[in-house]
């Protein structure tokens, strides 16, 4: 029946684009409480899409934070059960002045749709929903038992995701998880992600005096938290950017040799990469392999923002009472968020000079790194489908970013998660002018149809069945 579904999708592309634009107009920013109503609006929009696609069971699940949407379409006892994951929340659009068109007014330019969240993850998420609808509209139903779990907190660390999966694990039981979140590595190179780094986020706050002070009256005698915090932050790395925190990398395990082989095969151009991001080219120029290893396989500690005192126009002669920094760490296999947090806090406590008060707080529990079993049958089928629709066998790659779902689903459902997203890493998600290639939207619709058909045509995946071993 895949031919009929594909034909329907091709014929209804204008309507699909219209739906995607409506989705992207909702400013579902989970990190900012001011947008809580829009987040709930987006959850309701997803639920209505799933109901319209033919799912007989659709529910909005409260999580303690942003709601999740769960949909179920069973009834095929001899077919595998596939759970589709995605998220409807988006990153803040700042800085607004850097956008060519407003972030929540979707705009098509050069066969690309520009909007906040269109690549991460509203466009890729909409694809499998439309595929399910295509079956219903052609008088059929999806060839597998199909479930969806769509969360609304991925862009703010998914603090309630794991407890939600644990609570709903019986309803979520599946033979395979397909993630509509994630990304192809390059537009010109088919790829499938088999590993991603974990995440830990924390805030650092350093206080001196009880209030801001006049820099003439108190300069040289009062504590200056900006000066002290800058020195403390500088002590976290060496001159080459290597993390100096004792115990930071404890437990880290060596990378999969297959990923190292993929790095060598990728022939990554370091000069082109630096030009693409607008960074100066250093001398000597690092090799492409070295840069990719840093992006995919090395743990990091990055400063996301530093603040303190006056930063407006003109001058204000003040010694600030406090300074702060936001830090995120990307973790590799074997690192535990609790241990990394403790190591960073010990380091900062040891680096705090007398006369200051330090506070270090973390954002949620963090997440461990993820690695997909290279022998996963679901992965092999995904590679076959991608080879079919893209014309070349995809490269197995790692992801420097964090998608915590793989480890969560494996831990609570005993099920592999295969990333099957059609966004691309250069589409400026998390940055101004985020876009989604409409060519990828079309390819994704075709690929999802063929993926479901191929899964149905095979015996159940060799991964653990729900409730079995």
SULCORSUL-V496579 format. One record per backbone hydrogen bond with DSSP energy under -1.0 kcal/mol. CO is the residue of the C=O (numbers start at 1). NH is the residue of the N-H. If there is no record, write none. Layout:
# SULCORSUL-V496579
co->{CO | CO}
nh->{NH | NH}
This chain:
# SULCORSUL-V496579
co->{1 | 2 | 3 | 4 | 5 | 6 | 7 | 8 | 10 | 12 | 13 | 14 | 15 | 16 | 17 | 18 | 19 | 20 | 21 | 23 | 26 | 27 | 28 | 32 | 33 | 35 | 36 | 37 | 38 | 39 | 40 | 41 | 42 | 43 | 44 | 45 | 46 | 47 | 48 | 49 | 50 | 51 | 57 | 59 | 61 | 68 | 69 | 70 | 71 | 72 | 73 | 76 | 80 | 81 | 81 | 82 | 83 | 84 | 85 | 86 | 95 | 96 | 102 | 103 | 107 | 111 | 112 | 113 | 114 | 115 | 117 | 118 | 121 | 122 | 123 | 125 | 126 | 127 | 128 | 129 | 130 | 131 | 132 | 133 | 134 | 135 | 136 | 145 | 146 | 147 | 148 | 149 | 150 | 151 | 153 | 153 | 154 | 158 | 160 | 161 | 162 | 163 | 164 | 168 | 176 | 177 | 178 | 179 | 184 | 186 | 190 | 192 | 194 | 195 | 196 | 198 | 199 | 200 | 201 | 202 | 203 | 204 | 205 | 206 | 207 | 213 | 214 | 218 | 218 | 224 | 225 | 226 | 227 | 228 | 229 | 230 | 231 | 233 | 234 | 236 | 238 | 242 | 245 | 247 | 249 | 256 | 256 | 257 | 258 | 259 | 260 | 261 | 262 | 269 | 270 | 271 | 272 | 273 | 274 | 287 | 288 | 289 | 290 | 291 | 292 | 293 | 302 | 305 | 307 | 316 | 317 | 319 | 321 | 323 | 324 | 325 | 326 | 326 | 327 | 328 | 329 | 330 | 331 | 332 | 333 | 336 | 337 | 338 | 339 | 340 | 341 | 342 | 343 | 344 | 345 | 346 | 347 | 357 | 359 | 361 | 367 | 370 | 373 | 376 | 377 | 378 | 379 | 380 | 381 | 382 | 383 | 384 | 385 | 386 | 387 | 395 | 397 | 399 | 401 | 404 | 405 | 406 | 407 | 408 | 409 | 409 | 416 | 418 | 423 | 424 | 427 | 428 | 434 | 436 | 437 | 438 | 439 | 440 | 441 | 442 | 443 | 444 | 445 | 446 | 447 | 448 | 449 | 450 | 451 | 452 | 453 | 465}
nh->{5 | 6 | 7 | 8 | 9 | 10 | 11 | 12 | 13 | 16 | 17 | 18 | 19 | 20 | 21 | 22 | 23 | 24 | 25 | 26 | 28 | 29 | 90 | 35 | 36 | 39 | 40 | 41 | 42 | 43 | 44 | 45 | 46 | 47 | 48 | 49 | 50 | 51 | 52 | 53 | 55 | 54 | 72 | 70 | 68 | 61 | 150 | 59 | 148 | 57 | 146 | 79 | 145 | 175 | 176 | 147 | 178 | 149 | 180 | 151 | 98 | 99 | 105 | 116 | 114 | 438 | 109 | 436 | 107 | 118 | 122 | 123 | 125 | 126 | 127 | 129 | 130 | 131 | 132 | 133 | 134 | 135 | 136 | 137 | 138 | 140 | 139 | 82 | 73 | 84 | 71 | 86 | 69 | 88 | 156 | 158 | 157 | 161 | 164 | 165 | 166 | 167 | 168 | 172 | 83 | 418 | 85 | 420 | 425 | 189 | 395 | 397 | 372 | 399 | 370 | 331 | 367 | 329 | 363 | 327 | 361 | 325 | 359 | 323 | 357 | 319 | 218 | 221 | 222 | 228 | 229 | 230 | 231 | 232 | 233 | 234 | 235 | 236 | 237 | 244 | 241 | 238 | 248 | 250 | 252 | 259 | 260 | 261 | 262 | 263 | 264 | 265 | 266 | 273 | 274 | 275 | 276 | 277 | 279 | 291 | 292 | 293 | 294 | 295 | 296 | 297 | 328 | 326 | 324 | 318 | 215 | 213 | 208 | 206 | 307 | 204 | 304 | 305 | 202 | 302 | 200 | 300 | 198 | 335 | 253 | 340 | 341 | 342 | 343 | 344 | 345 | 346 | 347 | 348 | 349 | 350 | 351 | 207 | 205 | 203 | 199 | 196 | 376 | 380 | 381 | 382 | 383 | 384 | 385 | 386 | 387 | 388 | 389 | 390 | 391 | 192 | 194 | 197 | 197 | 408 | 409 | 410 | 411 | 412 | 413 | 415 | 177 | 179 | 184 | 427 | 435 | 431 | 115 | 113 | 441 | 442 | 443 | 444 | 445 | 446 | 447 | 448 | 449 | 450 | 451 | 452 | 453 | 454 | 455 | 456 | 457 | 468}
